[in-house]
Amino acid sequence: MVVKTVGLKSFLTTDIMTNLNKAIYDARELGRGKMLTLGLQHMFAMFGATVLVPVITGLSMSATLLFAGLGTLIFHFCTKMKVPAFLGSSFAFLGGYAAVVSMGEAQGLSAAQSLPYACIGVFSAGIIYFILAGLFAAFGAKKVMRFFPPIVTGPIIIAIGLTLSGSAIGNCNQNWWIALLAIIIIVVCNIWGKGMIKIIPILLGVLGSYIVAACFGLCDFSAVKEAAWIGVPFKWENTAMSVFKDPNWGLIASAIIAIVPISLATMMEHIGDMCAISSTTGINYLEDPGLHRTLIGDGLATALASLFGAPANTTYGENTGVLNLTKVYDPKVIRIAAVFAIILSFCPKFSALISCMPAATIGGVSLVLYGMISAVGVRNIVENQVDFTKSRNVIIAALILVLAIGIKYGANDAISLGFTSLSGLAVAALVGVILNAILPGKDYEFGANPDGDKAVDFEINPSLRK
């Protein structure tokens, strides 16, 4: 039997029923002990990247773990319990969080007071998933995606990484030796590592540099001693709902405008993840349960997480790598990992331990991640063979990059419109989408180049996507 294609990915010829039966057989043969062990392995595979987002942004660590677990379970429910995907923190929204915090600080708010406004923007981005899922179901991917071609999404992704680079260098300046150690561990594990080592380079980079920093007395663990063993994973003042007690409507509007366009890039990442999981398991999930269901699951998980002060969610390539290594495709294993994450979220002492991580460790890891975000933007452009001999493409890319970076590092860090302020990324995204729509010469067709369509990939190890 040949897997039916949907114009997004030409899957290898395979027997679907054989793969399904094998997954069921493996689950029965493994037993509870091995199933729990595999679930724990999946949790650790996502762990390094998932906890890094709250460390960088200042969002709640406990809430992040809670809604990574809950978000995964919600995704499985929306996809009829069929897709073996884990949802963890998305790196794509880091630029959005940073932009909103910067705008909030310019208006006299602290970073902690500004983050709930960013969460409102992320909530709005999650709602966009529902709209896109409906449009995909009604009109098909080709008609919808023609408004968001690589000439728009590629430069925006490049700008996200570049606008974040300053904060990474600032953290590295705290102790360059610790930062360099984190970078070296990540590079060595990612390039020369084998098996699980290759899948979790971020986690190993964080642990290695953190342990060395602790050995040299560079970490203050007093908060860990004071933290309770059991507690509620989130606080009301950190949630998006807390904003409406005394709302700053201008900052709310700015947050939405700055962050919603990022969902266009994460949607492409989502499609790539679904293709990768389908290719790994030999089961076409884009057809059944369908891309519209997976998008709804991802969007609902992101919207719910943001309401309670947790980062946006996305399907994780690290866990796809684990599927590829273990050859156990039963979604129950992923749900076990989700339960482990939920249990861990109720331990404030663990969150305090993560929060004690030195800034230099965060800087070293961020330096790699931010650079890779920009690099995948370049990859998005290259793999889609964007023609830069066309003046329209040069103009669109040029304005996106210059506006995003220029406004970010300008005197005011934003453009004031009287009633609100727009970040560089928000202005760049709006200008890019509008120019692409009105300038003649559009030649992008979604589905014509499957590898290019899914070239948006924020994972640390894209080589795992087979």
Legacy VTK file of the C-alpha trace (Angstrom):
# vtk DataFile Version 3.0
C-alpha trace
ASCII
DATASET POLYDATA
POINTS 466 float
0.000 0.000 0.000
1.300 3.499 -0.838
0.731 6.379 1.562
-1.554 8.892 -0.061
0.136 12.291 -0.518
-1.516 15.663 0.031
0.825 17.907 -1.970
3.000 18.721 1.058
5.323 15.755 1.373
5.970 12.746 -0.832
6.284 10.029 1.755
8.235 6.851 1.195
6.305 3.852 -0.042
5.233 1.931 3.056
2.580 -0.364 4.429
0.494 1.723 6.812
-1.235 -1.208 8.463
2.089 -2.908 9.121
3.372 0.187 10.941
0.182 0.540 12.956
0.202 -3.103 13.973
3.891 -2.866 14.857
3.281 0.135 17.112
0.420 -1.671 18.892
2.484 -4.848 19.193
5.496 -2.951 20.567
3.331 -1.229 23.182
1.924 -4.555 24.384
5.342 -6.219 24.448
7.059 -3.367 26.294
5.015 -3.574 29.458
4.353 -0.804 31.971
7.943 -0.481 33.212
9.474 0.103 29.791
6.582 2.340 28.744
7.253 4.539 31.785
10.980 4.578 30.991
10.317 5.608 27.392
7.941 8.313 28.601
10.632 9.633 30.945
13.104 9.663 28.048
10.686 11.736 25.946
10.321 14.202 28.818
14.092 14.649 29.077
14.367 15.005 25.290
12.098 18.064 25.358
13.315 19.294 28.714
16.432 21.286 27.783
14.730 23.445 25.171
11.425 23.794 27.020
12.899 25.135 30.274
15.279 27.432 28.413
12.465 29.660 27.119
11.231 30.733 30.594
14.851 31.141 31.718
15.477 33.593 28.855
12.151 35.424 28.989
11.447 35.469 32.726
8.190 33.539 32.420
7.198 31.036 35.103
9.194 27.797 35.001
6.495 25.797 36.768
3.736 27.126 34.501
5.878 26.249 31.483
6.177 22.601 32.528
2.496 22.413 33.503
1.230 23.694 30.171
3.764 21.733 28.151
2.156 18.642 29.675
-1.427 19.893 29.463
-0.839 21.289 25.979
0.427 17.921 24.789
-2.650 16.164 26.186
-4.937 18.777 24.561
-3.146 18.280 21.245
-3.625 14.504 21.465
-7.319 14.969 22.223
-7.775 17.289 19.214
-5.951 14.844 16.927
-8.010 11.785 17.957
-5.122 10.386 20.059
-3.301 9.439 16.844
-0.253 11.719 16.513
2.847 10.918 18.676
3.879 14.557 19.164
5.051 16.416 22.268
4.400 20.142 22.644
7.082 22.246 24.355
8.102 25.904 24.500
8.460 27.684 21.156
11.640 29.690 20.476
9.965 31.547 17.623
8.207 33.945 20.013
11.347 35.009 21.921
11.628 38.158 19.806
7.994 38.994 20.517
8.428 38.692 24.290
11.576 40.824 24.185
9.897 43.484 22.035
6.873 43.814 24.335
9.042 43.940 27.468
11.079 46.699 25.828
7.932 48.672 24.992
6.607 48.176 28.516
9.831 49.370 30.111
9.722 52.473 27.899
6.327 53.209 29.501
7.606 52.727 33.044
6.627 49.073 33.555
8.998 46.413 34.841
9.769 43.273 32.843
7.506 41.252 35.169
4.640 43.710 34.574
5.197 43.701 30.805
5.277 39.924 30.273
1.493 39.449 30.816
0.932 41.893 27.944
3.197 39.762 25.765
1.116 36.753 26.787
-1.982 38.508 25.415
-0.169 38.838 22.090
0.718 35.136 22.167
-2.895 34.274 23.007
-3.965 36.199 19.905
-1.376 34.294 17.862
-2.882 31.048 19.144
-6.290 32.168 17.907
-4.776 32.727 14.442
-4.149 28.969 14.317
-7.921 28.433 14.481
-8.500 30.915 11.664
-5.806 29.329 9.491
-7.123 25.840 10.246
-10.573 26.972 9.080
-9.140 28.580 5.951
-7.117 25.447 5.196
-10.225 23.318 5.540
-12.341 25.693 3.417
-9.946 26.864 0.677
-6.877 24.649 0.823
-3.296 25.502 1.720
-2.288 26.922 -1.675
-4.787 29.805 -1.657
-4.038 30.798 1.924
-0.235 30.540 1.894
0.205 32.622 -1.251
-0.100 35.679 1.010
2.791 34.511 3.214
5.585 33.417 0.865
9.243 32.788 1.844
10.221 36.292 0.703
8.166 37.538 3.680
8.593 34.786 6.283
12.323 34.235 5.593
13.525 37.807 6.304
11.202 38.057 9.319
12.788 34.927 10.819
16.268 36.311 10.098
15.287 39.554 11.840
13.964 37.690 14.903
17.368 36.149 15.548
19.322 39.341 14.838
17.178 41.549 17.072
17.728 39.118 19.949
21.508 38.939 19.514
22.197 41.925 21.763
20.666 40.289 24.837
22.657 37.088 24.227
25.946 39.019 24.106
24.937 40.954 27.224
24.490 37.702 29.164
27.727 36.251 27.791
29.571 39.317 29.066
28.849 38.162 32.630
31.406 35.358 32.204
32.638 34.483 28.725
34.419 31.305 29.885
31.160 29.784 31.140
29.330 30.965 28.009
31.999 29.475 25.728
31.826 26.170 27.616
28.065 25.965 26.967
28.607 26.746 23.271
31.395 24.155 22.900
29.340 21.400 24.553
26.352 22.124 22.308
28.458 22.129 19.132
30.386 18.959 20.028
27.258 17.020 21.045
25.289 18.191 18.021
28.007 17.461 15.443
29.786 14.401 16.861
27.304 13.017 19.388
25.573 9.658 18.938
22.118 8.463 19.955
20.481 10.497 22.738
23.596 12.708 23.035
22.833 14.101 19.584
19.190 14.703 20.456
19.693 16.718 23.663
22.711 19.006 23.034
20.945 22.009 24.596
20.253 20.158 27.821
23.838 18.898 27.999
25.218 22.382 27.269
23.099 23.862 30.052
23.979 21.122 32.557
27.706 21.132 31.745
28.232 24.875 32.063
25.854 25.114 35.059
27.766 22.429 36.989
31.140 24.051 36.248
29.794 27.450 37.311
28.471 25.942 40.546
31.838 24.277 41.244
33.541 27.678 40.962
31.016 29.295 43.320
29.287 31.369 40.635
25.737 30.342 41.608
23.623 31.446 44.574
21.430 28.551 45.741
19.786 30.345 48.676
16.469 30.527 46.746
16.524 26.751 46.326
16.819 26.225 50.089
13.891 28.567 50.757
11.595 27.120 48.070
8.884 24.620 49.025
8.796 21.096 47.675
5.150 21.370 46.586
3.268 24.427 45.341
0.880 25.910 42.740
2.601 26.192 39.309
1.488 29.767 38.552
0.577 33.061 40.242
-2.349 35.295 39.298
-0.148 38.378 38.786
1.821 36.516 36.102
-1.230 35.552 34.040
-2.564 37.406 31.025
-5.893 37.931 32.805
-4.226 40.061 35.500
-3.637 42.810 32.933
-7.335 43.701 32.791
-7.382 44.848 36.420
-5.791 48.117 35.215
-5.190 47.678 31.473
-2.830 49.681 29.283
-4.802 49.381 26.043
-2.046 50.879 23.917
0.441 48.263 25.097
-2.149 45.511 24.558
-2.631 46.626 20.949
1.132 46.877 20.413
1.705 43.399 21.856
-0.890 41.872 19.547
0.487 43.631 16.460
4.068 42.687 17.364
3.468 39.005 18.092
0.611 37.798 15.868
2.696 37.869 12.636
5.140 35.399 14.234
2.387 32.774 14.140
2.804 32.649 10.355
6.351 31.366 10.816
5.413 28.915 13.571
2.646 27.527 11.398
5.262 26.651 8.773
7.320 25.051 11.521
4.235 23.073 12.539
3.771 21.754 8.997
7.417 20.686 8.945
6.993 18.858 12.252
3.917 17.010 11.011
5.765 15.985 7.860
8.736 14.789 9.916
6.586 12.723 12.287
4.621 11.266 9.372
7.824 10.356 7.558
9.311 8.796 10.712
6.291 6.630 11.519
5.193 5.933 7.937
1.668 7.210 8.686
0.261 10.256 6.883
-1.027 12.436 9.729
-1.597 15.366 7.363
-4.466 13.362 5.911
-5.680 11.625 9.069
-6.427 13.238 11.479
-5.645 16.156 9.124
-3.582 19.335 9.198
-6.573 21.376 10.336
-6.878 19.229 13.484
-3.170 19.406 14.306
-3.216 23.187 13.851
-6.231 23.490 16.153
-4.503 21.352 18.775
-1.327 23.444 18.597
-3.250 26.724 18.649
-5.470 25.716 21.564
-2.444 24.596 23.592
-0.661 27.897 22.888
-3.699 30.039 23.701
-4.359 28.249 26.994
-0.695 28.346 28.058
-0.398 32.077 27.378
-3.467 32.879 29.493
-1.699 31.429 32.535
1.682 33.034 31.887
3.395 30.136 30.139
5.243 30.322 26.788
3.705 29.496 23.432
3.780 25.797 22.555
5.006 24.015 19.458
5.510 20.415 18.377
9.053 19.269 19.202
11.593 17.826 16.769
13.634 16.399 19.659
10.844 13.957 20.395
10.623 13.037 16.722
14.284 12.092 17.022
13.466 9.838 19.979
10.725 8.170 17.920
13.273 7.556 15.187
15.735 6.012 17.636
13.347 3.805 19.628
11.015 2.806 16.768
8.150 2.893 19.290
5.438 5.111 17.817
2.614 4.585 20.302
1.223 8.028 21.283
0.623 6.659 24.799
4.366 6.994 25.455
4.165 10.726 24.671
1.170 11.131 26.969
3.165 9.483 29.769
5.894 12.095 29.203
3.234 14.817 29.435
2.069 13.482 32.808
5.684 13.505 34.087
5.992 17.180 33.070
2.753 18.057 34.877
3.907 16.333 38.078
7.270 18.136 37.969
5.523 21.508 37.585
4.193 21.277 41.155
7.729 21.370 42.636
8.810 25.013 43.298
12.209 23.824 44.531
12.955 22.433 41.088
11.911 25.731 39.458
14.171 27.633 41.861
17.085 25.381 40.917
16.593 26.257 37.251
16.232 29.963 38.085
19.666 29.935 39.785
21.321 29.217 36.457
24.089 31.791 35.763
23.417 34.450 33.137
26.526 33.386 31.213
25.082 29.894 30.688
21.887 31.437 29.359
23.943 33.744 27.139
26.022 30.950 25.639
23.028 28.794 24.827
21.056 31.808 23.563
23.898 32.795 21.273
23.593 29.458 19.477
19.806 29.465 19.417
19.394 33.041 18.211
21.969 32.470 15.507
20.169 29.336 14.393
16.864 31.199 14.235
18.409 33.617 11.737
20.087 30.735 9.920
16.805 28.917 9.348
15.401 32.139 7.925
18.205 32.009 5.371
17.436 28.329 4.836
13.791 29.213 4.194
14.829 31.608 1.437
17.463 29.316 -0.114
15.391 26.121 -0.178
12.496 27.954 -1.800
14.902 29.398 -4.404
13.695 32.961 -3.947
14.733 34.964 -7.015
16.674 38.051 -5.904
17.186 39.213 -9.465
13.603 40.498 -9.166
13.408 44.024 -7.798
10.184 43.295 -5.880
11.869 40.566 -3.844
14.911 42.710 -3.080
12.690 45.601 -1.954
10.509 43.407 0.289
13.471 41.675 1.959
15.426 44.911 2.334
12.608 46.811 4.013
11.769 43.935 6.372
15.373 43.607 7.576
16.160 47.320 7.856
12.890 48.204 9.583
13.068 45.322 12.081
16.705 45.884 13.069
16.814 49.647 12.618
13.782 50.335 14.807
14.937 47.808 17.429
18.321 49.465 17.875
17.128 53.001 17.181
16.727 55.742 19.770
13.150 54.868 20.739
13.098 51.064 20.111
9.639 51.471 18.523
7.552 53.677 16.247
4.876 55.763 17.951
1.499 56.090 16.230
-0.031 58.299 18.903
-2.459 55.752 20.327
0.115 52.946 20.374
3.705 52.014 19.580
4.842 49.354 17.138
8.022 47.298 17.536
10.437 46.872 14.664
9.289 43.293 14.080
5.634 44.364 13.960
6.332 47.139 11.457
8.538 44.872 9.340
5.940 42.088 9.251
3.105 44.435 8.273
5.173 46.118 5.566
6.324 42.753 4.184
2.829 41.249 3.955
1.331 44.404 2.416
4.112 44.886 -0.155
3.934 41.242 -1.215
0.187 41.563 -1.709
0.287 44.735 -3.834
3.523 44.437 -5.833
3.262 42.554 -9.139
5.277 39.438 -9.888
4.163 36.973 -7.188
5.433 33.515 -8.158
5.249 31.477 -4.929
3.041 28.380 -4.967
2.666 26.458 -1.726
3.118 22.710 -2.272
5.307 23.007 -5.363
8.480 22.585 -3.274
7.734 20.425 -0.196
11.258 20.775 1.257
11.053 24.546 0.972
7.536 24.737 2.407
8.704 23.185 5.660
12.093 24.908 5.814
11.073 26.900 8.892
12.606 24.833 11.680
13.620 26.337 15.012
15.017 23.084 16.427
18.663 22.788 17.418
19.168 19.636 15.358
17.387 19.806 11.986
19.365 16.769 10.774
16.926 14.609 12.716
14.135 15.489 10.312
14.191 12.674 7.793
LINES 1 467
466 0 1 2 3 4 5 6 7 8 9 10 11 12 13 14 15 16 17 18 19 20 21 22 23 24 25 26 27 28 29 30 31 32 33 34 35 36 37 38 39 40 41 42 43 44 45 46 47 48 49 50 51 52 53 54 55 56 57 58 59 60 61 62 63 64 65 66 67 68 69 70 71 72 73 74 75 76 77 78 79 80 81 82 83 84 85 86 87 88 89 90 91 92 93 94 95 96 97 98 99 100 101 102 103 104 105 106 107 108 109 110 111 112 113 114 115 116 117 118 119 120 121 122 123 124 125 126 127 128 129 130 131 132 133 134 135 136 137 138 139 140 141 142 143 144 145 146 147 148 149 150 151 152 153 154 155 156 157 158 159 160 161 162 163 164 165 166 167 168 169 170 171 172 173 174 175 176 177 178 179 180 181 182 183 184 185 186 187 188 189 190 191 192 193 194 195 196 197 198 199 200 201 202 203 204 205 206 207 208 209 210 211 212 213 214 215 216 217 218 219 220 221 222 223 224 225 226 227 228 229 230 231 232 233 234 235 236 237 238 239 240 241 242 243 244 245 246 247 248 249 250 251 252 253 254 255 256 257 258 259 260 261 262 263 264 265 266 267 268 269 270 271 272 273 274 275 276 277 278 279 280 281 282 283 284 285 286 287 288 289 290 291 292 293 294 295 296 297 298 299 300 301 302 303 304 305 306 307 308 309 310 311 312 313 314 315 316 317 318 319 320 321 322 323 324 325 326 327 328 329 330 331 332 333 334 335 336 337 338 339 340 341 342 343 344 345 346 347 348 349 350 351 352 353 354 355 356 357 358 359 360 361 362 363 364 365 366 367 368 369 370 371 372 373 374 375 376 377 378 379 380 381 382 383 384 385 386 387 388 389 390 391 392 393 394 395 396 397 398 399 400 401 402 403 404 405 406 407 408 409 410 411 412 413 414 415 416 417 418 419 420 421 422 423 424 425 426 427 428 429 430 431 432 433 434 435 436 437 438 439 440 441 442 443 444 445 446 447 448 449 450 451 452 453 454 455 456 457 458 459 460 461 462 463 464 465
